[in-house]
Amino acid sequence: MSDGNRNGMDDVYIDKFIHERARLLILTHLATSQKRDVTFNDLKTALEMTAGNLSVQLRNLEDAGYVQVTKVIEDRKTVTRVSLTPKGYDEFMAYLNNLEKIIRTIKE
């Protein structure tokens, strides 16, 4: 990497916010879900996360504008639903595109 342009990877940016394991798992699950939104409990079970950790990570993602968290009443119970926002989808796809650039560079 002494050629000055880091092997053509000057434009690669890995978003450390998304790269954190728990947030990456949440965004991946939401982006690949067949449903528009998923319940908090479904996320917790699918990702094998504690309720506390999931809550903290969802709050971080919501504050960044990557997810929307809504509470609705279903069968007389409050249900927390989580969905990926357009900004969250765009940022997640940019993250994946940058990972792909890294992989292609390594394989070349």
Residue, then its C-alpha position, 0 to 999 in steps of 0.5 A: m500500500s505504498d503506492g499512495n492510493r491504498n490499492g484504489m481504496d481511497d473512496v472506501y469508507i466503513d461506517k463504524f456505527i453500522h459495523e458494530r456487531a449488534r447494529l449490523l445484525i439488526l440492520t441485516h435482519l430488517a433489510t432481509s425480512q419479508k415483512r415491512d416491520v418486525t416485532f421487538n420480540d421477533l428481533k430479540t429471538a432471531l438475533e439471540m439478544t437480550a432485551g436490554n441490549l436490543s433496546v439500547q441498539l434500537r435507540n441508537l439506530e433510531d436516533a441516527g434515523y436508520v430505524q423507526v420504532t413504533k408501539v401499537i396495541e394488538d389484542r390489548k397488548t402493547v407491541t413494539r414494531v421496528s422497521l428500516t427507514p429509507k435512510g437506514y436502507d441507503e446507509f446499509m447498502a452503502y456499507l455493503n457496497n464498500l465491503e464489496k469493494i474491499i473484497r474485490t480489491i483483496k481478490e484481485 
